[in-house]
Amino acid sequence: MGTNDIVKFEALSPAEFFRRNREIAGFSNPTRAIYQTIRELVENSLDATETFKILPSIKIYIDYANQSRSWISIYVEDNGIGIPGDEIPNVFGRVFYSSKYRIKQHRGIFGLGAKMVVLYAQSTTNTPILVRSAPLRSNVIYEYQLMIDITKNEPVIMSQRTMENKYGWHGTAIRVVLEGDWSKAKRRVEEYLRRTAMVAPYAEFVLRGPDEDDAIKIPRVTTKMPDPPKEGLPHPKSVDVELIKQLIQKNPDLPLLEFLTENFDGVGETIAKTFIDFVGLQPDMPVGKLINDELINFVTKMREFNGWRRPRADWLSPIGEDILAEGVKFVLRPEVVFTVTRKPSSYMGNPFIVEAALAWGGAIEPSDNPIIYRFANKVPLIYDEGNDVIRKIVDEIDWTQYKVKFPAPLAIVVHICSTKIPYASAGKEAIAEVPEIESEVRNAIREVARKLRLYITRKEKEQELLMKYAIFSMYAEEVVNALSYVTKADIEELRSSMTTLIKEKLKIRRFEDLLNNSLSSEDENNSEAQDHEPSS
Ligand SMILES: Nc1ncnc2c1ncn2[C@@H]1O[C@H](COP(=O)(O)OP(=O)(O)OP(=O)(O)O)[C@@H](O)[C@H]1O
C-alpha cells in the first residue's frame, strides 16, 4: 500500500492559512477583531497620508449593522493618496499584496492587514467589503464591493462602478461589517487612538460610536510633520543567499563590481574593490558566473566584512524631539516632558533610531511602576507588554538613581523606528530581543531620566529656597517693626531694604523667577551641571 492511500496531502493558499490561523494576525476574538480591524485600517490611512506629507484627517464611524447578531459596521475614511482603481481588487483581495515591501519606514510591512479585515468579515458575516477611493487629482472615484476567493487567494469583485469626483476629493473610505463586541472593544480603540495621537500630533481623528454621546474628537495639535522617509537599497550586511540569487537573475551579465555598487546601500567603487579582493574574486567577473560554492561564500563574506559603511538612516522617519514632546504633552498633560531622538544605529544591516520621552507629574497618576507607552514605526503596541524588550529594560533601571521614589507619576514613551522592526509575531504587538536595539533603548531612557533627575534636583532646591524665604520674611517683618519703632525710619523703606537683603542672601535674582520655577544662573551652575551616568 502506497503512503498516498493512508495520508492525504494538500496545499493551502495563503488566504486559507490566515482564515484558519487568524489569531496570529491579531484577530483572536470578537473584541480583539474590532480593535485589530480599526488598527489595520487606520494604519493604512496614516501611511497613505503622512508618508506623502499630507496632514492626516481620519474619520472612524461605528454602527450596529444587526444588533441581535452582534454585527458591527466599521467605516474608516482618510484624505490620503488613494489607490489606483485597477489595484483596489488585489489590495483588498490577495493576501501578500502590498506597496510596502520596500526598504523604507512604514507602519505596514506584511501586505496582510486589509486582507485580514476582509477575511474576518467574510468568515463571520459573509458580507463584502465596500471600498471607495480616489487617487490624487483623479476625476473619478472608484467603488468596489469585494470578497476573497479563499482557496485561490484572489479577489472576487461583487460590484464595481466609477463616479464623478465632483469636489476633487482624494483618499480612501472603507466599510466593512463583521461580528464583534463594540462595548468591550471601545476602550481599547479609544486608547489606541489616544496613543496614536501621542506620536502623530499632526493628525486629527474623529471616532463616532453607535450610541448617542459616543464620540471623541482628537484635534490636530501641530502642523509640523516629520520628513517622510526616502526609499533605500539593502545594506550588504542584511543579505542572504536568496536575495543575492534574485538580484543576479535580474542581470546575470553585470560585472561583480557594478553588481555591488548598483544594488547595495553605501557601496562605492573603492569599498566594492576592497571587498572583492577580500573574497578573492575578479571585479570584472559576470555575477551570473558565480558557481554555488562561490555564491554561498560571497554571501557569508558580505556579512563578515567590516569595511562597509554604516546603513543610512534616510529610509527612516523619526518623530523628532519637538513633535514627540507636543504629542506627549497634549495626551498625558504632565507637569514636564523630556524627549530625545538618538543617533541612527543598526542591527544586521537594518538601520534604526530610538526615541524616548519621559513625562512627569501633572495629570499622570502616581503608580508603583513607570507607565510604559511602546511604539514601533509610530504604531502603538498595546497588547503583549510582558513579552516586550522595552518593559524588561524599564524594569531593570534603578530609578532611585534618578531621584524617583515610587509611587511616582512617571510615564516612559519609547519609539523604535526601523526599515525592519523585529516584531515577535504577525500581530505586531511586541518587539523581539535584539542586543543592538536593547542597548539603544537603554541609552535613550537613561538620557531622559538624567534630565528628570536634574529637574527634580532643581525643584527640591526651589522648595528649600521658598521655605527659607518664607521664614526669613516672617522674622524680617518683626525686625522691621522693631527698627522702625526705635529709629523712627520709614517702615516701607526698611521693609524694601530687608527684602533686598534676603534675596541677596538667598541668591534669588528676582522673586518672580522663583515663583516661575527658574533659579538664578548661579544656582543652575551649582546644581547638577556635571551630570554623571549612574553606575548601574
Ligand atoms: N487607505 C489606504 N490608502 C492608500 N493605500 C492603501 C490604503 N489601504 C491599503 N492601501 C494599499 O494596500 C496595500 C495593502 O494593505 P495591507 O493593509 O493589506 O498591507 P500593508 O499595509 O502593506 O502591510 P501590513 O499587513 O503590515 O499592514 C498597502 O501596501 C497600500 O499600498
The ligand as an SDF file (V2000), in Angstrom:
LIG
                    3D

 31 33  0  0  0  0  0  0  0  0999 V2000
   -6.1930   53.7510    2.9810 N   0  0  0  0  0  0  0  0  0  0  0  0
   -5.3040   53.4370    2.0340 C   0  0  0  0  0  0  0  0  0  0  0  0
   -4.8200   54.3880    1.2090 N   0  0  0  0  0  0  0  0  0  0  0  0
   -3.9070   54.0800    0.2430 C   0  0  0  0  0  0  0  0  0  0  0  0
   -3.4150   52.8340    0.0430 N   0  0  0  0  0  0  0  0  0  0  0  0
   -3.8680   51.8550    0.8280 C   0  0  0  0  0  0  0  0  0  0  0  0
   -4.8420   52.0790    1.8490 C   0  0  0  0  0  0  0  0  0  0  0  0
   -5.1050   50.9020    2.4420 N   0  0  0  0  0  0  0  0  0  0  0  0
   -4.3340   49.9740    1.8420 C   0  0  0  0  0  0  0  0  0  0  0  0
   -3.5860   50.5370    0.8610 N   0  0  0  0  0  0  0  0  0  0  0  0
   -2.6250   49.8520   -0.0300 C   0  0  0  0  0  0  0  0  0  0  0  0
   -2.8800   48.4810    0.0960 O   0  0  0  0  0  0  0  0  0  0  0  0
   -1.7060   47.7580    0.4130 C   0  0  0  0  0  0  0  0  0  0  0  0
   -2.0560   46.5580    1.2380 C   0  0  0  0  0  0  0  0  0  0  0  0
   -2.5140   46.9270    2.5300 O   0  0  0  0  0  0  0  0  0  0  0  0
   -2.4550   45.8850    3.7270 P   0  0  0  0  0  0  0  0  0  0  0  0
   -3.0600   46.5140    4.9270 O   0  0  0  0  0  0  0  0  0  0  0  0
   -3.0590   44.6120    3.2780 O   0  0  0  0  0  0  0  0  0  0  0  0
   -0.9240   45.5860    3.9260 O   0  0  0  0  0  0  0  0  0  0  0  0
    0.2870   46.5420    4.3220 P   0  0  0  0  0  0  0  0  0  0  0  0
   -0.2300   47.8000    4.9250 O   0  0  0  0  0  0  0  0  0  0  0  0
    1.1400   46.6880    3.1230 O   0  0  0  0  0  0  0  0  0  0  0  0
    1.0670   45.6510    5.3960 O   0  0  0  0  0  0  0  0  0  0  0  0
    0.5510   45.1210    6.8560 P   0  0  0  0  0  0  0  0  0  0  0  0
   -0.0930   43.8250    6.6240 O   0  0  0  0  0  0  0  0  0  0  0  0
    1.7940   45.0040    7.6440 O   0  0  0  0  0  0  0  0  0  0  0  0
   -0.3890   46.1650    7.3710 O   0  0  0  0  0  0  0  0  0  0  0  0
   -0.8240   48.7730    1.1020 C   0  0  0  0  0  0  0  0  0  0  0  0
    0.5260   48.4140    0.9510 O   0  0  0  0  0  0  0  0  0  0  0  0
   -1.1810   50.0570    0.3630 C   0  0  0  0  0  0  0  0  0  0  0  0
   -0.4420   50.1680   -0.8190 O   0  0  0  0  0  0  0  0  0  0  0  0
  1  2  1  0
  2  3  1  0
  2  7  2  0
  3  4  2  0
  4  5  1  0
  5  6  2  0
  6  7  1  0
  6 10  1  0
  7  8  1  0
  8  9  2  0
  9 10  1  0
 10 11  1  0
 11 12  1  0
 11 30  1  0
 12 13  1  0
 13 14  1  0
 13 28  1  0
 14 15  1  0
 15 16  1  0
 16 17  2  0
 16 18  1  0
 16 19  1  0
 19 20  1  0
 20 21  2  0
 20 22  1  0
 20 23  1  0
 23 24  1  0
 24 25  2  0
 24 26  1  0
 24 27  1  0
 28 29  1  0
 28 30  1  0
 30 31  1  0
M  END
$$$$
